[in-house]
Amino acid sequence: MLVISIDFITGRFHATPWGRNVNEGIPEWPPSPYRVIRALIDSWKRKYSNISEARAEELFCELASESPKFCLPPVKTSFMESYLSANSKKQVSKNLVYDPFIVLNPGDSVLVGWENLSLSPALREDLKNLLSGINYLGRSESWVTMKLKESDDRIKWNCLPIANIDKTENAQKVEVANILSKREYEERKVEHSTKMGWLEALMDRTVDMFRRKNDLPPALKMENYVISSEYVKFKHSQENKETDNHITTVMFALESKVLPLMLETVVISERVHRKLMGINKKIMGDPSRVSEKFSGRDKQGNLLIGHRHVKILPLDRNNDGRIDHLMITGKEPFNTDEIKSIYAMKSIWQSDGKPDIQLIPLQWGTMEEVAGDLRSKKFRSETPFILTRHYRKGRGDFNEWLREEVKKECKNHGFPEPVSINRIDKLNRDGHSFHWIEFVRNRKNDPSRAGYGFELEFSEPVLSPISIGYGSHYGLGIFLPISGIRRNVAE
């Protein structure tokens, strides 16, 4: 039996499985035999070119003669997010890139075993040298030490080709990139009429593969393995869409030569919503699978109750009367696809020939984290409050009825009942004021309605921002603190 040990010096393995995109957030595990043998080829070409091609081919042919098994230590996954240059002249044009990776104890080894393989002393020495020339496996952050290890009956092989086992209970299935044996390759070679030799196919470059418009490297085969569930704390399948993250809120900065006025909050919110829905539809690949948090409807097409869909709230944080930030927030944490959809939004268009608005993610986390846990007893209207029903005779004094509607809407959205409600006529900004009638006060295809402004006071501090009433998920009915206190989010 032949056994290779792989020690990840930093306790991290950065690699993306074949056929996956790095932004899918799924790391490779176990390290694929295809990757290991390609690393050996690299070591041969760069550091041990004195080994003849015939001897190298003999060695690689032996390693490809059977599918290896693995002894894997317990692992978890993690990831980093980086905003990398999009190679654009615009400094704000950046792409969000995920870097998913495997986390394991730096003292734990990954063992790869070939059950029926016994190398000659010369080939074993060649393999030992080639392994010593490998400094990283996968991406360059994955520093490794690789060496031959003596076989031991006490080794617990916990990741095996599915064809080699009878029962798969308490196990997780995963596709692993393996190498076609020379015999398998020759059979495929006849089938596909390729002139490339086996070793040449093994060394084939990705750029050449794409130039030929192939979807797989010529010497690669995908093989099903099973891993004992106790040794892996994540799922390889994309069916695992729910994450253990706590992100319910994302804050964007808006950049444009001409930023929109606060009068257009509902217009901007609806454009963001349409773009978000379109992106999520593409990611899910099926309109029926669009996120309920984005669509506001369940799988049967019924409206969600309890305001469980997202709120898209444009904000003017520098008090100049123009929208410069935008918050997307929900009651429940976003799953992986929802987060991808939100981060994939780069810009939205503006009417009347005005330049596009760039969306730059600034903060993400819980509402408390993103809003700085700003709480206040006193709030003032930022955008007009729109009633959800009409006043008619028999409902008493209009102003009193209006106050009761505000109280009902606060309760409807999970806020406490205000102890004081006073009307205000307009939104004051540095050097300018906006009357409520100037705002766009309806969503597309809805009739325009009257808007009202208020100062609210609660008996206890309430987390900012607040949005209530008609269109409260699209930038209407926003209230911000007149003054407030910040709690320690870490407490």
N, C-alpha and C positions, 0 to 999 in steps of 0.2 A: 504493500500500500504506500502511496505517496501523499505526504501532508505538507502543506505550505501554511505558515502562520503570518498573519498581517496584524501589525501593531500600529494603531492610529495614535501618534505621539501626542497630539493635542486633544484627543478624545472626540474628534469631529470628523465626519466623512461627508464631503460636499460632492455630490454627483447627481445628475438627472437621468432617470431611466430612458432607454432608447424609445423614441416615439412620443415622449412627453415634452411639453414646454416648461422651461424653468418656472414660469409664472403660475403654473398649475399648483405649485407648492408641494409636490410629491417627490421626496428624495428616493434615490436608488437604495434598495436593501433586499437581499445581501449584495455585496460587491459582485458584479457579474463576471463569470468566467471570460466572457468576451473582452471586458475591460482589462482583466488581469493579463490575458495573453497579449493584447495590444500593448500593454505597458512593458511586457517582456520584449516584444519586438522593438519598441522604442529604445530600451536599454541596450539591446543587441546593436542597433544601427548607430547609436551615439557613443557608446562606451566600450563595446566588445565586438567591434567590427572584424577582429582577428578570427572570430568563429566563422567558419565557412558557411555559405548558404545551404549546402547539403546537410551539414550537421544541425543547423538551426531549424531547417524544415523537418528533419527527423524528430527533433525535440518537440516542436509545436504539434506535429502530427500525433505524437504519443499523448500529449495533453488534451488533444481534441478527440481522442479515441473513445472517451466515455464522459458522461455528465458527472461532474463532481458533486459531492455533498458538503454540507457546512456544519460547523459547530459555532453557533452565534451567541454572544453574550447578550444580556438584557439591554435594550436601547430605548430611547425616546426620540422624538423629532423636535426640532426648533427651526426658526427661520429669522432672517434679517431682511429689512426693507431698505432699498437704496434708490435715491432719485438720481439717475444717471443722465448725462447729456444725450440729447436726441440728435446731435450733430446738426443743430440748427443755429442760425445767426441770433435767434432770440434767446437771451440768457435765461428766461423763465421757462423755456421749452425743455422739459425733462420728462423722462419716462420712469415710472415706478417699476422696479425689478425686484422680485422676490429671490432670496437665496435660501432655499430649504436645505437642511442638513440633518444627518443622524448624529445623536449625542450618545456617547458611551463612556464608560470608565476608562481613562487612559491606560490603566493597568491590565485591561481585558484584551485578549487576543481573539481575532477571527481566524478559525481554522478551515482550510479548504482541503478536502480529501478525495483522492481518486482510488477507489476500493481495489481495483484489479490492476493497478499500474505499478510496474517495477522497472525503473530505469537502469541502464548500464552505468557503471562507475563514471565513464567519460561524459555521458549526457547529464548525469546527476551533478557533476562538477560544473558543467556549462550552466545548468539551471541555477545552481548556487551563486555563480558569478552574476548572472543576469538579474537575479533577485536583489543582490547587493547594490545594483545600479539604479534601482527604483527609489526615488525620493518622495514621490507623492502619487496618489491614486485618485483619479477623478479630477476635480479642480485643484489648482496649485496650493490651496489652503489645507488640503488633506495630506499632511505630512505622514509618511509611513516608514516603518522598517519591515522588510519582508525577508523571510528566510525559510529554509527547510526545517522540518521538525520530525522527530522520530514518532512513528505510529504508537498509539497507546490504547489498549482495550478499554480504558476508563473514559475515553473521550465520548461525550454524549452528543451524537450527531442529531441536531434538532431541525435541520432544514434539508429536505431531500426532494429529488425529482418525484413528481406525483406518480409516475409510472412504476416507481420502485416500492410503493407502499400500498397496503390494503385498506387501511382505515384513515380517515381524515378528520375525525372528531377532534374538537379542541385545537383546530389548526386553521391557519389562514393561508389562502392560496395567493400566489404571486407569480407574475410572468418574469422570467429571468433571461437575459440575453446570453446565449451560449454560442459555441463555435460549431459549424458543420464539420464533421469528420471528412477526411479526404475522400472516402468512398461516397458519403452523402453528397459532397460537393460535385463529384464527377457525375453522379446521377442527375443532379439539378443542372449541371453544365450542359448535358446533352438535351435536357428538356427545354432550356432557355437559349440554346445555341450560342453560348458565350465562349470566347476564345481565351479568357483569362485563366491562368493557372491557379492552383489552390493557394500557394504562398502569396502570389500576387494579389489574389482576392482578399487574403487576410490582411494585407497591407494597404488595401484600397482607401483612398482619401475621401472624406465626406464631400468635398467640393467636386470631385470627379463623379461621385455617385449622383449628386444633384444635376450635374451637367448631362448625365445620361438619362435623367428623369426617372431614376429608380427610387423606390420608397424604402428599400432596405439595403444594407451593405451585402455584397454577394456571398460572403462566408458566414453570415449571421443567421441564427435561428432562435426564435422565441420559444422557451420551454416552460411548462408549468411546474412550479415547486410548491411545497407546503412548508410553513413555518409553525412550530409550536407556539400557540397564542401567549403562553406565559413569558416568552422571550421577546415579544414585540408589543409596544404600547401605542401603536397607531395602525391605521388601515392603509393598504396600498391602493385600494380601489377608490375611484372618484365618487363612489356612492356615499362615502363618508364626507358629506358636505358640511355637517355641523361642526363647528370648531369650539374649543374651550376658551376662546377669547372673550373679552368683556366689552368689545367695541359696540357701542350703541349710537355714537355721535362722531361726525367728521366735520371739521371746520375748514373751509376753503378761503383763500385770499383771491380777490378778483383783480385782474390786471387788464387794462385797455387804455388807449389814448382818450377814449370818451366813455367814462363809466355811466351807467344808467342812473337816473334820478330815483329817489325813494318812491316817487309816484308810481313806478312800474314794478313794484315788488311781485305782484301776482303774475305779471307777464314773464318776468325772469324765472320765477319758481316753476311755471308751467313749461317753459323751454327746457329747464334742467330736468324736470320730470319726464318729458317726452324722450330726451336723450338717454336718460338713465334706463327707461323701459326698453328702448331700442338696443342698448348695449347688453342688458341682461337677457333679452330675447336671443341675441346672437350667441352669448355664452352658453345658454341652456339648450340652444338648438331646436327649441319647440315653443311656440307661443303659449301653449297650455301649461308650460313649466315655469313661466315668469314668476318671480318672487311675489308672494302675497303682500309683503311689506311695501313693495313698490306699486303694485297694481291696486291695492286696497280691496281686493276681492279674493274669496277663497277658491278652491279648486272647482266648486260647483258654480262659480260666477256670482255668488252672493256677496253683498257688501260686508266687509269686516265690521264687527262691533267692538266698542271699547277703544277706538282710536289707536289700533295696533299697527296701522300703516305709518310710513315715515312722514315727518314734517320737513318741508324745505323752506327755510327761513332766511331771506336776504336781510343783511344788517348794514347799518352805517356806523362804523366804529370810530371814525374821526370827526363826526358831527358836521360834515360839509354838505349834507343833503343828497349825497350819491352813494349807491350801494357799493361797498368795497369788500364785504365778506359774505359768506353764505354758509349756513349750517344745515346739515342733513342729520336728523335725529329720529330715533325710534324708541319704543318702550323695551324691545327685546334685542339681544345681541345679534349682530349681522353674522350670517354664515360666510363660508369662503367665497362662494360665487357672488354674493351680495357685495362683499368688500371689493372683490375684483371689479365689479361693475361700477362701483362708486369711484374707485381710483382710476378707472379707465376714462373717465370724463376729463377731457383736456380743454375744451372750449365750447362756447355756445355763440350763436349768431345774434346780431342786432339788426333791427329794421332800419329803413331810410338810409342805407349805405354806410351806417356807422361801423367801425371796426369790430371784429369779434372780441369776445371777452375770454381771456385765459383763466382757467380754474387751477389754482395751485394748492394742493393739500397742505395744511399747516399743522393741524392737531387731530388726534383721534383717541378715543377712549370712551369712558362714561360721560354722561352729561356733566357730572360734577367736575371731572378732570378737565374737560374741554372748556367749560364755562368758568373754570377757576373756582368752582363752588361758591359763586357769588349769590348771596341771598339778601332779600330786602323785605321790609314790611310795606314799603310804598313803591308803587309802579305807575308809569305814565304811558299812554298810548303812543306807539311808534308808527303804527299803520291803523287805518280806520277799522273799528269794530263793526261787523255787519250782522244784522239780526238773522236768525234762522227761520223765523216765522213773522207774519205780518200783524201789526196792531189793528185792532178794529174796535168799534164802539162796544161798550159793555165791559171793557177790560180796565176801566178806571182811568186815573190820571196817567197821561202818556209818560211823563218823566219818571214817575214811580214804577210804572210797568217796565220801562227801559232798565231801571236799576235791578228789578227782579230778574229780567232776562240775563243780565250780566252775571248775577249770582248763580242762576241755573247753568249757564255755560261754564262758569268756574267749576262747579260741582261735576258737570258732565265730563270735563277734562282732567278730573282728579285733583283740582286745587281746592284749598279751603275757601269758605265763603268770606268775601270782603266785609269788613265792618264799616267801611266808608267808601262811597262811590260819588265822585263829582265830575260833571261834564266839563270838557275843555273844547275850544273851538278849532284849534289848529296845531300843527307840529312845528315847533320853532327850531330853526337851525342857524348856524353861524351866518349872519348876513341875509337870511331869507326865512320865510315862513310858508308852509303848505297847508291850505285848507283841505278838509277831508273830501270835499267835493272834487278836488283836483286829482285825486288818486284814481287809478283804475280799480274799480270796486266789484268786478265780476270776473269769473273764469270764462274761458272761451265758450261761446254759444249759450251762456247764461245771461239773463237780463241784468242790467245794472241796478244796484240797490243803494239806498242811503247809507252813509257811513257816519259813525260817531266816535268821539274821543273821550277818554276818561282818565281821571287819577284814582287809583285804587289803593286802599290801605287794608292790610290784613292784621290779625291779632298776633301772628307769629311770622318770622322770616320765611319767605318762599324762594325756592331756587329759580333763578333767571335763566333764560327768558320764558315768558308766558305767551301762549297764543290761544285764543278762544274765538268762537263764533263761526259764521260761514267763511269758508276759505282759509281757516286757521292752519291747514296743512300746506297752504300755498302763499304764505306771506301776508295774509290779512289778519287783523285782530292781534297784532304783536304788542306786548307790553314789556318795557324795560325798566330797571330800577331807577328811582330818583336818587337814592343813595343806598348803600348796602354794606354788608360785611362779608368777608371771605373766611371760610373755615379751612382748617388744615386737611387737605384731601387724603393725606396718608393716615389720618386717625381712624 
